[in-house]
Amino acid sequence: MSNRMEILAEYRQANTQLATLKEKEAVGIHSGTETVKIEPRYGEEMTYLTNKCAQLDMILEAMAASED
């Protein structure tokens, strides 16, 4: 069970980091009538964290399924 807790903690940490990067990315974008070009500053790191969260989520789902 401790392994599940460690994976869950890692998932939460990665998810929090991803949310923080998304917030940083969104800062400075203002709505208006002009077209806005958005150039990602944290694209690679966000992609890495998104993939990591997806993998950890699959592991947690598999662990939950095996407990049933």
N, C-alpha and C positions, 0 to 999 in steps of 0.2 A: 504494500500500500504506500510505503514511503516513496517508491519510484514514481507512482502516479502523482503524488503531491509535488515532487520535484519537477515533473514535466508540467504540471498545472502552474506552478510558480514561474517556470520559464516562459510558458505561454502568456501568462498575464503580463510579465515584464516586457516581452516582445510586443504585445498588443498595446501596452501603454506607450512604449517608444514610438510605435507606428502612429498612434493618435497624436502624440506630441509633434511629430514631423508633419503630419497633415495640417495641424493648426498653424505651425510655422509657415508652411507653404501657402496657406490661405491668407496670411497677414499681408496687407497691402493691396489686396484685390478689392476694388470698389465698384459697385454697380453704377452704370451710367448709360448714355446713349452711344458711346463710342465702342468700337471693337477692341477687346483687350486680348493681347497675346500673352499667354501664360507659359513661361519657361520653367520647368521643374528644376529646383535647386537641389532637391534631396531624392531625385528619381531612383538612383541605384540603391540607396539605402532603404528607401520605401519598398522597392521591389524585393529586396533581400528579406526584409521583415515580413512582408506579405506572404512570401513563400514559406518562411519559417513558421509563421502562425498557422498556415494551412497544413503543413506537415505535422506540427504538434497537435493540431485539432484532430487530424486523422488518427494519430496514435492514441489520443484520449478516447475517441469514439470506439476504436478497436478494443481498447482495454475495457470500456464499459460494456461492449457487446460480449466480450468473453466472460464477464462476471455474471451475465444473465443465464 
